[in-house]
Amino acid sequence: MNAPLPVQMLKQHLIDPEICIRCNTCEETCPVDAITHDSNNYVVNPDICNGCMACVPPCPTGSIDNWRMVLRSEAYSVQDQLGWEELPQEKSLPQAADAGVALDAPDIAAAAVSASFAVPGASIPPWSAAHPYVNLYTHKTPMTATVVGNYRVTGVDTESDIHHIVLDFGELPFPVLEGQSIGILPPGTDAQGRPHHARQYSLASPRDGERAGYNNLSLTVKRVTEDHGGVAAHGVCSNYLCDLAKNDTVQVIGPFGHTFLMPNHPRANLIMICTGTGSAPMRAMTERYRRRIDTGENGRLMLFFGARTERELPYFGPLMKLPRDFIDINLALSREAGQPKRYVQDLIRERAAPVLDLLSDRNTCIYVCGLKGMEVGVLDALRDVTMQSGQDWSILHDVLRREGRLHFETY
Ligand code: A2P
C-alpha cells in the first residue's frame, strides 16, 4: 500500500486586531496560557490553543471570536500575528471532504464544558438584563464626543487624582447600559509611531444619561502616574482625559460588554463590591435604582467600597447623602490615620448576616469591580460567609455563575 498521508487542517483561533481593545481579559482567562501579547497585538499560539472557548464569552468586543481554516503546516505563527494590523483573508483550501484531508481541530464542545468555569464569574448576564448594543463604533469609525464636564472627585491634597468626566454625543446614537464600557482613542502615536490603541473605561452613568434624558455619559478616570509595581509611569490616556477642558472633543469607540449587566426585574437585589475607580459601574447601577425609587419596585442594594481614605474614595460626598434605607453602604478604608487597615473582604465577613440573607434570595446579583488582587479575597470571603450557614460554597458558586448572577471586572 502506498496511500498518501492525510493533509492536516487546523481551525485556527485568531484575534481581530482592528476590534481588540487590548484589555487583557483573554490572556487572563485562557486556562492553558495560549494567549500572549506585545505592545502591538494580542495573539493566540496555535501550538497551545485547544479551542476550549473559555476566553470567548468574557471578551467585551467579540474580537476573540475569529477562526480560519488553514493547513496545519501553514498555521499563522505568533510572530506573524504580532505584526498584523488586520486579519488575513480566508485562504482557499483542499475540501475537507476530499480523501486525505484530516481536520486537526479540538473537540470544541467537550473542551468548552471542561473549561467553562476557568473564570470566577458568569459568562452570561442575569436573565432579566436588557439586550446591549456592542461595537457600534470601531477604530475605523470612531464617534466624536464633546466634553461637557470634567472635575475631580477625590480630595485635592491626596495622591489619588480621580476625575468624573462627562461626554456628550449630540444628536448621534450611542446607546449604553450600566456595566458596559467604552474605548477612548488618545491622540498621537506610540514609540513605534503607530496610533495609540484604545483604552477601556466603564460607564459611571446609567442608561438614560449622566443627566437623565440627555445623550451623554460619564466616566471615572484615575490619573496614572505609576505602574502596578509603584514605578513612575505616565498613563497616556488617563492623563489625556484628566486634562481635557470643557468643549474639547474625544474619539470614542464601543460600546463594549454583554455580561456585566444589571438585572431589570422588580425586587432584584444587588451586592456591589468595588475598589477605587471600580466604583464606576456601581455608581451607574445605583443611580438607575435611585431614579426609579418612587416605583416601589426596587430590591435591596448593598455596597462594599474599598479606598485608601475617605478623601481618596471617589464620590464620597454624594454617596454618603444617599438614604440609608435605599442603600447599605460599607466603606473599607486601608490607610485612614488611627484606624485599622480594612479591605472589602473584611467587611463582607463582618456583615455576614445581611450578606447571607441576600445570597439566599435568587433575585440577588453580585458585581465585583476594581483591583485584580481583590478577586481571590472576595471569593474567599463569600465562601466563609456561606460556610457559616452550613451551605456548600462550591455549589452556590456554580449556581451563581450558571444563573449569570456573579460578575467580575478586575484589572
Ligand atoms: P492598600 O492601601 O493596601 O493599597 P487604590 O487606591 O490603589 O486604587 O486601591 C483601592 C483600595 O483597594 C485601597 O484601599 C487598597 O489598599 C485596596 N486593596 C489593595 N489590594 C487589595 C486586595 N488584594 N483586596 C482588596 N483590596 C485591596
Residues whose N, C-alpha, C, O or C-beta is under 5 A from the ligand:
A	BS01	A2P	T275 G276 G306 A307 R308 A332 S334 R335 Y343 V344 G373 M374 G377
